[in-house]
Amino acid sequence: MRSRMLIEEKTSKTLRDLGAKTPDAIGELFAEVTSALDNERQSLVSEGAADDRERSQKVKDLRDRWLARKNGILSFIDGNWLKKASKGLKPAVGREFNKLRESASCMEIAELVKVVHIVASSNSVDEDKMHASLPGQQRILLQHPTRAKDPPRHALGQMTTADLTLPGNRRALGSIHPVTRVMREIEDIFLGLGFTIETGPEIETTYYNFDALNIPESHPARDDWDTLYIDPVKSGRLLRTHTSPVQIHAMEKRGAPLYIICPGKCYRPDNPDSSHATIFHQVEGLAVDTDITFADLKGTLDFFARKFFGEKIRTNFFPSFFPFTEPSGDVAISCTICDGQGCRVCKESGWLEVMGCGMVHPDVLEHGGIDPKKFSGWAFGLGVERFAMMKYGINDIQLFGQSDVRFLEQF
């Protein structure tokens, strides 16, 4: 208990308070924290559990103690050591913190505690039969509990004897992730309309992510807290905030006429909640040709909405503003819950906003190497997770990235 209080005491103070002024001192501090984490893991394994409920609770308590978002030890280290570190020490603290965060995963503890429980409750069972009925990794833990990972070759050779008459362990079949499923469905609709799929780099420059899309330096989207910059001082590289840069690459490479959709990942430093995530997916579309009008855009998106949501869906267009399109608009569909009558989901309006669109700004065409006097174009963009939530009735975007089998096996 003394060491636990000592760790909590230290992580509640800053590095300056602890007198850690060199990378070596930082390493010693993190080594002490890592040692405390390992000791608590070993203590949990040696204690065992009476049943699955007690095992799950013990594992949860350990996970919350170290990984809880508000009061976990790692959150204190992040706030008191990493964020308050001096500029010279921050790289060393960041490296050590990343190592600690990786080793703090408690997923493997559940299996270790479960194996200890099997050993503790098997006094009346014939040992050889029990060994044969356990999976290979648990047989290793049973005879060599301190060598849970990487057992020696000679030990593996001695313990792989199995009763071939026992029923085998069937491997569970996976399924396509709902986000991937929805993205492929969107792609199929536009492929049927003659569009092609275009991809591009996820690490972009400020030129392709902002300047070429008519987003000036004064635009709030370019602030550090709205964009994940990798090295803004030297190269201006960043994790793309939308898939629009792919459109500029495609125009430079292929010219006009051009009919493409751009699916892919995007990154923004949003606070995670039921409707926001740091990593999300977009599908953007671009059509550039002679005599392209807003009527072509409305007809295409109306067709897409009816193919995706059903023939009864109606579309509505509202004026909006985007730097890269002029005129710009938001697309709404009749509420899929109340069929446009008005309900709590659509805030009694009967409409749900689903994407943005507009005619491509002439400056954007010029940045792509296309003459705006000869060609015109339209573009749109939508969030794949939002479409998946609407299609499957999901109320929390965070479920897509949690790898919870109970959620994923429904698809």
C-alpha positions as CSV (number, residue, x, y, z in Angstrom):
1,M,0.0,0.0,0.0
2,R,2.9,2.3,0.7
3,S,4.3,2.0,-2.8
4,R,0.9,2.6,-4.3
5,M,0.5,5.9,-2.3
6,L,4.0,6.8,-3.3
7,I,3.2,6.5,-7.0
8,E,0.0,8.4,-6.7
9,E,1.8,11.1,-4.7
10,K,4.5,11.4,-7.4
11,T,2.1,11.5,-10.3
12,S,0.1,14.3,-8.6
13,K,3.2,16.5,-8.7
14,T,5.0,18.2,-11.6
15,L,8.5,17.2,-12.8
16,R,9.8,20.4,-11.4
17,D,8.4,19.6,-7.9
18,L,10.0,16.1,-8.2
19,G,13.4,17.6,-9.2
20,A,13.5,15.7,-12.5
21,K,15.6,18.0,-14.7
22,T,17.4,15.6,-17.0
23,P,16.3,12.8,-19.4
24,D,18.0,10.3,-17.1
25,A,15.9,11.4,-14.2
26,I,12.8,11.2,-16.3
27,G,13.7,7.6,-17.2
28,E,14.1,6.7,-13.5
29,L,10.7,8.1,-12.7
30,F,9.0,6.2,-15.5
31,A,10.9,3.0,-14.6
32,E,9.5,3.3,-11.0
33,V,6.0,3.7,-12.4
34,T,6.4,0.8,-14.7
35,S,7.7,-1.4,-11.9
36,A,4.6,-0.4,-9.8
37,L,2.4,-1.4,-12.6
38,D,4.1,-4.8,-13.1
39,N,3.9,-5.5,-9.3
40,E,0.1,-4.8,-9.3
41,R,-0.3,-7.1,-12.3
42,Q,1.6,-9.9,-10.6
43,S,-0.3,-9.4,-7.4
44,L,-3.6,-9.7,-9.2
45,V,-2.5,-12.9,-11.0
46,S,-1.3,-14.5,-7.8
47,E,-4.5,-13.7,-5.9
48,G,-6.7,-15.4,-8.5
49,A,-10.5,-15.2,-8.4
50,A,-13.4,-17.2,-7.0
51,D,-15.5,-16.9,-10.2
52,D,-15.8,-15.1,-13.5
53,R,-17.6,-12.1,-11.9
54,E,-14.9,-11.5,-9.3
55,R,-12.2,-11.9,-12.0
56,S,-13.9,-9.3,-14.3
57,Q,-14.3,-6.9,-11.4
58,K,-10.6,-7.2,-10.4
59,V,-9.5,-6.7,-13.9
60,K,-11.8,-3.7,-14.3
61,D,-10.5,-2.1,-11.0
62,L,-6.9,-2.4,-12.2
63,R,-7.8,-1.0,-15.6
64,D,-9.7,2.0,-14.1
65,R,-6.9,2.7,-11.6
66,W,-4.4,3.1,-14.4
67,L,-6.4,4.0,-17.5
68,A,-9.5,5.9,-16.3
69,R,-9.8,9.1,-18.3
70,K,-10.3,11.4,-15.3
71,N,-8.7,9.8,-12.3
72,G,-6.3,7.2,-13.8
73,I,-2.6,7.3,-13.0
74,L,-1.8,7.7,-16.7
75,S,-4.1,10.8,-16.9
76,F,-2.3,12.3,-14.0
77,I,1.1,11.6,-15.7
78,D,-0.2,13.2,-18.9
79,G,-1.5,16.3,-17.2
80,N,1.2,16.8,-14.6
81,W,4.4,15.4,-16.3
82,L,3.9,15.5,-20.0
83,K,1.8,18.7,-20.6
84,K,3.7,20.7,-17.9
85,A,7.2,19.5,-19.0
86,S,9.7,22.1,-20.3
87,K,10.3,22.3,-24.0
88,G,13.7,20.6,-23.6
89,L,12.3,17.6,-21.6
90,K,9.0,17.1,-23.5
91,P,10.5,14.7,-26.2
92,A,12.0,12.5,-23.5
93,V,8.8,12.5,-21.4
94,G,6.7,11.8,-24.5
95,R,8.8,8.8,-25.5
96,E,8.6,7.3,-22.0
97,F,4.9,8.1,-21.6
98,N,4.1,6.2,-24.9
99,K,6.0,3.2,-23.7
100,L,4.2,3.2,-20.4
101,R,0.8,3.6,-22.1
102,E,1.5,0.6,-24.3
103,S,2.5,-1.6,-21.4
104,A,-0.5,-0.5,-19.3
105,S,-3.0,-2.5,-21.4
106,C,-4.7,-4.9,-19.0
107,M,-6.3,-7.1,-21.7
108,E,-4.0,-10.0,-21.1
109,I,-4.7,-10.0,-17.3
110,A,-8.1,-11.5,-17.7
111,E,-6.7,-14.7,-19.2
112,L,-4.0,-15.0,-16.5
113,V,-6.5,-14.6,-13.7
114,K,-8.8,-17.2,-15.3
115,V,-6.0,-19.7,-15.6
116,V,-5.1,-19.2,-11.9
117,H,-8.7,-19.9,-11.1
118,I,-8.7,-23.1,-13.0
119,V,-5.6,-24.2,-11.1
120,A,-7.1,-23.3,-7.8
121,S,-10.3,-25.2,-8.4
122,S,-8.9,-28.4,-9.9
123,N,-7.8,-30.3,-6.8
124,S,-10.4,-33.1,-7.4
125,V,-9.8,-33.4,-11.1
126,D,-7.2,-35.7,-12.6
127,E,-4.3,-33.5,-13.6
128,D,-3.5,-35.2,-16.9
129,K,-7.1,-35.0,-18.1
130,M,-7.3,-31.4,-17.1
131,H,-4.1,-30.5,-19.1
132,A,-5.5,-32.2,-22.2
133,S,-8.7,-30.3,-22.1
134,L,-7.1,-26.9,-21.9
135,P,-6.0,-24.8,-24.9
136,G,-2.3,-24.7,-25.6
137,Q,-1.6,-21.3,-24.1
138,Q,-3.4,-22.2,-20.8
139,R,-1.5,-25.5,-20.5
140,I,1.7,-23.5,-20.7
141,L,0.5,-21.1,-18.1
142,L,-0.6,-24.0,-15.9
143,Q,2.8,-25.6,-15.7
144,H,4.9,-22.4,-16.2
145,P,2.8,-19.5,-14.9
146,T,5.8,-17.2,-14.9
147,R,6.5,-17.8,-18.6
148,A,3.1,-16.8,-20.0
149,K,4.8,-15.3,-23.1
150,D,7.4,-17.0,-25.3
151,P,7.6,-20.4,-23.6
152,P,10.8,-22.4,-24.3
153,R,10.7,-24.7,-27.3
154,H,11.4,-27.8,-25.2
155,A,8.4,-27.0,-23.0
156,L,6.1,-26.6,-26.0
157,G,7.3,-30.0,-27.3
158,Q,6.3,-31.7,-24.0
159,M,2.9,-30.1,-23.7
160,T,1.4,-30.3,-27.2
161,T,0.0,-33.8,-26.7
162,A,-3.8,-33.6,-27.1
163,D,-6.7,-36.0,-27.2
164,L,-7.7,-36.1,-30.8
165,T,-11.1,-37.5,-29.9
166,L,-12.1,-34.2,-28.2
167,P,-14.2,-31.7,-30.2
168,G,-12.1,-29.0,-31.8
169,N,-12.1,-25.3,-31.1
170,R,-14.0,-23.6,-34.0
171,R,-12.7,-20.3,-35.1
172,A,-15.3,-17.6,-35.1
173,L,-16.0,-16.1,-38.5
174,G,-15.6,-12.4,-38.9
175,S,-17.8,-10.0,-40.8
176,I,-17.4,-6.7,-42.6
177,H,-17.2,-3.7,-40.3
178,P,-20.3,-1.5,-40.6
179,V,-18.3,1.6,-41.7
180,T,-16.6,-0.4,-44.4
181,R,-19.9,-1.9,-45.4
182,V,-21.6,1.5,-45.8
183,M,-18.5,3.0,-47.6
184,R,-18.7,0.1,-50.2
185,E,-22.4,0.7,-50.6
186,I,-21.8,4.4,-51.4
187,E,-19.0,3.5,-53.8
188,D,-21.2,1.0,-55.6
189,I,-23.9,3.6,-56.2
190,F,-21.5,6.1,-57.7
191,L,-19.6,3.5,-59.7
192,G,-22.9,2.7,-61.3
193,L,-23.2,6.4,-62.3
194,G,-19.8,6.3,-64.1
195,F,-17.6,7.8,-61.4
196,T,-14.2,6.3,-60.5
197,I,-12.6,5.9,-57.1
198,E,-9.6,8.2,-56.4
199,T,-7.4,7.9,-53.3
200,G,-4.6,10.0,-51.9
201,P,-2.1,10.4,-49.0
202,E,-3.4,10.8,-45.5
203,I,-0.4,13.0,-44.6
204,E,-0.8,16.2,-46.6
205,T,0.8,19.7,-46.9
206,T,-1.0,22.9,-45.9
207,Y,-1.1,23.8,-49.6
208,Y,-3.3,20.8,-50.7
209,N,-5.3,20.7,-47.5
210,F,-6.0,24.4,-47.3
211,D,-4.5,26.8,-49.8
212,A,-5.5,25.0,-53.0
213,L,-9.0,24.7,-51.6
214,N,-9.4,28.5,-51.1
215,I,-9.0,28.3,-47.3
216,P,-6.9,31.3,-46.3
217,E,-4.4,31.4,-43.4
218,S,-6.9,33.5,-41.4
219,H,-9.5,30.7,-41.5
220,P,-10.2,29.2,-38.0
221,A,-9.9,25.6,-39.4
222,R,-6.2,26.2,-39.7
223,D,-5.7,26.8,-36.0
224,D,-3.5,24.4,-34.1
225,W,-6.5,23.2,-32.0
226,D,-8.5,22.4,-35.1
227,T,-5.8,20.6,-37.1
228,L,-3.3,17.8,-36.3
229,Y,0.0,19.3,-37.5
230,I,3.0,17.0,-37.8
231,D,5.7,19.6,-38.4
232,P,4.1,23.0,-39.2
233,V,7.4,25.0,-38.8
234,K,9.6,23.2,-41.2
235,S,7.3,21.6,-43.8
236,G,3.7,22.4,-42.8
237,R,2.7,18.7,-43.0
238,L,-0.5,17.6,-41.3
239,L,-3.0,14.8,-41.1
240,R,-5.6,15.7,-43.6
241,T,-8.8,17.1,-42.1
242,H,-10.9,16.1,-45.1
243,T,-10.5,14.1,-48.4
244,S,-10.8,17.3,-50.5
245,P,-7.0,17.3,-51.2
246,V,-7.5,14.2,-53.3
247,Q,-9.6,16.3,-55.7
248,I,-6.8,18.7,-56.3
249,H,-4.3,15.8,-56.9
250,A,-6.8,14.2,-59.3
251,M,-7.3,17.5,-61.3
252,E,-3.6,18.1,-61.5
253,K,-3.0,14.5,-62.7
254,R,-6.0,13.8,-65.0
255,G,-7.4,17.2,-65.9
256,A,-11.0,17.6,-67.2
257,P,-13.5,16.1,-67.8
258,L,-13.4,14.4,-64.4
259,Y,-15.9,12.3,-62.4
260,I,-14.5,10.9,-59.1
261,I,-15.3,10.0,-55.5
262,C,-12.7,10.2,-52.8
263,P,-13.3,7.8,-49.9
264,G,-10.9,7.7,-46.9
265,K,-9.9,8.5,-43.4
266,C,-9.7,12.0,-42.0
267,Y,-8.3,13.4,-38.7
268,R,-9.4,16.2,-36.4
269,P,-8.6,16.9,-32.8
270,D,-12.3,16.7,-31.7
271,N,-13.2,15.8,-28.2
272,P,-14.7,12.3,-28.4
273,D,-18.4,12.1,-27.7
274,S,-21.5,10.4,-29.2
275,S,-21.2,12.3,-32.5
276,H,-17.5,13.2,-32.8
277,A,-14.3,11.2,-33.2
278,T,-10.7,12.0,-33.8
279,I,-10.5,9.5,-36.7
280,F,-13.5,9.3,-39.1
281,H,-14.2,8.5,-42.7
282,Q,-15.5,10.7,-45.5
283,V,-16.6,10.2,-49.1
284,E,-16.3,13.3,-51.3
285,G,-17.4,13.5,-54.9
286,L,-16.3,15.8,-57.8
287,A,-17.7,16.3,-61.3
288,V,-15.9,18.6,-63.7
289,D,-17.0,19.0,-67.3
290,T,-18.5,21.5,-69.8
291,D,-21.9,22.9,-69.0
292,I,-22.1,21.4,-65.5
293,T,-24.9,23.1,-63.5
294,F,-26.4,23.0,-60.0
295,A,-29.3,21.1,-61.5
296,D,-26.9,18.2,-62.3
297,L,-25.7,18.3,-58.7
298,K,-29.3,18.2,-57.3
299,G,-30.4,15.4,-59.6
300,T,-27.3,13.3,-58.8
301,L,-27.6,13.6,-55.0
302,D,-31.4,13.1,-55.1
303,F,-30.8,9.8,-57.0
304,F,-28.1,8.8,-54.5
305,A,-30.3,9.5,-51.4
306,R,-33.1,7.4,-52.8
307,K,-30.8,4.5,-53.7
308,F,-29.1,4.5,-50.3
309,F,-32.1,5.3,-47.9
310,G,-35.0,4.0,-50.0
311,E,-37.3,5.3,-52.8
312,K,-39.6,7.1,-50.3
313,I,-36.8,9.5,-49.2
314,R,-37.2,13.1,-50.3
315,T,-34.3,15.6,-50.5
316,N,-34.1,19.3,-49.7
317,F,-31.3,21.8,-50.3
318,F,-30.5,24.8,-48.0
319,P,-28.1,27.7,-48.6
320,S,-24.7,27.4,-46.8
321,F,-21.1,28.5,-47.1
322,F,-17.9,26.6,-47.9
323,P,-14.7,28.4,-49.0
324,F,-14.2,25.9,-51.9
325,T,-17.6,26.1,-53.4
326,E,-19.8,28.9,-54.7
327,P,-22.8,28.7,-54.4
328,S,-22.8,26.3,-51.5
329,G,-25.6,24.2,-49.9
330,D,-26.5,21.6,-47.3
331,V,-28.5,18.6,-48.3
332,A,-31.2,17.2,-46.0
333,I,-33.4,14.2,-46.3
334,S,-36.8,13.5,-45.0
335,C,-36.5,12.0,-41.5
336,T,-36.1,8.3,-41.6
337,I,-37.8,7.9,-38.2
338,C,-41.0,10.0,-38.7
339,D,-41.1,10.1,-42.5
340,G,-41.0,13.9,-42.4
341,Q,-43.8,14.4,-40.0
342,G,-41.6,15.8,-37.2
343,C,-40.1,14.0,-34.2
344,R,-37.5,14.4,-31.5
345,V,-34.7,13.0,-33.8
346,C,-35.3,15.6,-36.5
347,K,-36.1,18.3,-33.9
348,E,-39.7,18.5,-35.2
349,S,-38.5,19.8,-38.5
350,G,-39.1,16.6,-40.6
351,W,-35.6,16.9,-42.1
352,L,-32.1,15.5,-41.3
353,E,-29.0,17.2,-42.6
354,V,-26.7,14.6,-44.2
355,M,-24.0,16.4,-46.4
356,G,-22.6,19.6,-47.8
357,C,-22.3,20.4,-51.5
358,G,-21.9,23.2,-54.0
359,M,-20.4,24.4,-57.3
360,V,-16.6,24.3,-57.3
361,H,-15.1,27.7,-56.8
362,P,-13.2,29.0,-59.9
363,D,-10.0,29.5,-57.8
364,V,-10.1,25.8,-56.8
365,L,-10.3,24.8,-60.5
366,E,-7.4,27.0,-61.3
367,H,-5.3,25.5,-58.5
368,G,-6.1,22.1,-60.0
369,G,-4.8,23.2,-63.4
370,I,-8.3,23.5,-65.0
371,D,-9.5,26.6,-66.9
372,P,-12.7,27.8,-65.1
373,K,-13.8,29.7,-68.3
374,K,-14.1,26.4,-70.2
375,F,-15.1,24.0,-67.4
376,S,-17.4,24.1,-64.4
377,G,-18.0,21.5,-61.7
378,W,-19.7,20.5,-58.5
379,A,-18.6,18.7,-55.4
380,F,-20.1,17.1,-52.2
381,G,-18.9,15.6,-49.0
382,L,-20.5,13.2,-46.5
383,G,-19.5,11.5,-43.3
384,V,-19.6,7.7,-43.6
385,E,-20.0,7.1,-39.8
386,R,-23.0,9.4,-39.8
387,F,-24.6,7.5,-42.7
388,A,-23.9,4.2,-40.9
389,M,-25.5,5.6,-37.7
390,M,-28.6,6.6,-39.6
391,K,-28.8,3.4,-41.6
392,Y,-28.5,1.0,-38.6
393,G,-30.0,3.1,-35.8
394,I,-26.7,3.6,-33.9
395,N,-26.6,6.4,-31.3
396,D,-22.9,6.6,-30.5
397,I,-20.1,7.0,-33.0
398,Q,-17.5,5.7,-30.5
399,L,-18.9,2.2,-30.9
400,F,-17.3,2.0,-34.4
401,G,-13.8,2.1,-33.0
402,Q,-14.0,0.2,-29.7
403,S,-13.6,-3.3,-31.3
404,D,-16.4,-4.7,-29.1
405,V,-17.3,-8.1,-30.6
406,R,-20.8,-7.9,-29.1
407,F,-21.4,-4.8,-31.2
408,L,-19.6,-5.9,-34.4
409,E,-21.1,-9.4,-34.6
410,Q,-24.5,-7.8,-35.2
411,F,-23.5,-6.9,-38.7
